[in-house]
Amino acid sequence: MPEFSWPDRSLLPASDVIGQCWSATVAALPLGSRVSGRVVGRQPFGVFLLLDGVPSAFGLAEITVMPLGMELPALGATVAGEVIWHADHNCQVKVRLDEWRVPC
């Protein structure tokens, strides 16, 4: 398995569907919502997620919220986290993964 990969487009909702459903996605996943999903792509800047329960939602957990010394989850891993932002320009739900939380 390569270290980095783009999501397999056959696993993703069509981009026009993601765009058409964006307002419903934002309503279903407000900031602070708990989400879970499967890692379907890995890049140096983060991991792409198919989010459970919202078939038109596509998530991204960026390394900007990953503590130093942590690693990206593996392709196919099931992860959970919190919705921290809605990127309207590309219809992505930004997620902070639970495994990236630093205890106080």
N, C-alpha and C positions, 0 to 999 in steps of 0.2 A: 504494500500500500504506500503510495507517495505521501510525503509529509503534508503537502498542500494540494488541495483540489477544489475545483468549482463544483457547485451542486449539479447533479444530474438533472437536466431540464425535464426529463420524463417523470421525476418525482414531485415537481413543483406545480402549483396552480399556474395556469396561463397568466401572463403579465396583464392582459386586458381584464381578466377576472379579478386579479389582485387590485387593480385600479378601480374597477367598478364597485368593488365591495369595501373600499378603504374606509369610508365613513362608518360602515357597520362594524368593521374590524376595530376601529378606534373606540366606538361605543362599547363593544364587547370586552375590550382589554384596556380599561382606563389606567392611567399612571398608578403604580402601586399594586396592580393586579398580580396575583401569583400565576405563573404559567409553567408548563412543562413541554418538552418536545424532544425531537431527535436531531442530532447533528448530521447535516447532509452536505456540508462543505466546510473546508478549512482553508484559511488564507493567513498570511502573516499579520493581518489587522484584526482577525477574529474568526468566529465560527457562525455559519448560517444554520438556522433552525427551522424545521417544520413544526409549528406549534399545535399541540393537541387541542381538540375541541373547536377550533376555528379554521375550517379547511381552506379559507382564502387568505390566511395570515402567513406571513413570512417574517422570521425574526433574524436578528443579528446581535450577537454578543461580541462587542468590540474589546480589544485589549486595553483600551483607555481606562476601563474599569477593572482590569485584571491586576491583582497585586504582583509586585516583583517576585520572581522566583517560581511562580505558578506556571503551569503548562496548559495549552489548549486541550479541551476534551477530544477524545478520539472520534473519528468518523463513525457514525452509527450509534454513538453513546446516547443514552437518555439522560437529559439534564433538566433542572428546574431552576427557576429564578423569579425575578420581579421586573415588571415593565417599568422602564425608566424614561422612555421617550418615544414619540411617534415621529418618524422622519417622513413628512408629507411629500417631499420631493421625489422619493423613490418607494414610497409605501412600505417601509420597513418598521417593524416593531423592535425597538432597541431593548435589550434585556441584560440585566446584571445577574450572572449565575450565582446560585447559592454557594457553590464551591469556591467562589472568588471573594466571599465576604471575609473581612478581617475582624477577628474578635476585638472588642474594645478593651 
